[in-house]
Amino acid sequence: MNEGRRDRRGVVRDRGLQAERTTLAWSRTALALAGTCLIAARGLIVHFGAWTVAAGSAGGLVAGMAILAAHRRYRHWARDGERPYRAAVPNAALAVATVGLGLAGLAVAVAALG
């Protein structure tokens, strides 16, 4: 019978694929965000100029941050077998950046339609 792997405290952990699936899901989400930002920047540069390039770059930066955070968490989990310490500041910064990009996209859509 397979007991699993013991962590540093000697507790047996079920080493299922949950962490890997979560990492892959975040990677897909970040890739979709980066692709959408690049396509929107390319299509809207005629109407909004340099602001579109800045918004597309910010979207790419947020997507990169999400990918790095997801893979860092997975590497920590794979190495130690436990959930990593969750830093509040990077998570809050990522959330604020995502909401900001969403609001900026909404403003661009309203300006383009109106």
Secondary structure, DSSP 8 states (H G I E B T S, - for coil): ----EE-TTS-EE---SHHHHHHHHHHHHHHHHHHHHHHHHHHHHHHHTHHHHHHHHHHHHHHHHHHHHHHHHHHHHHHHSS-----HHHHHHHHHHHHHHHHHHHHHHHHHH-
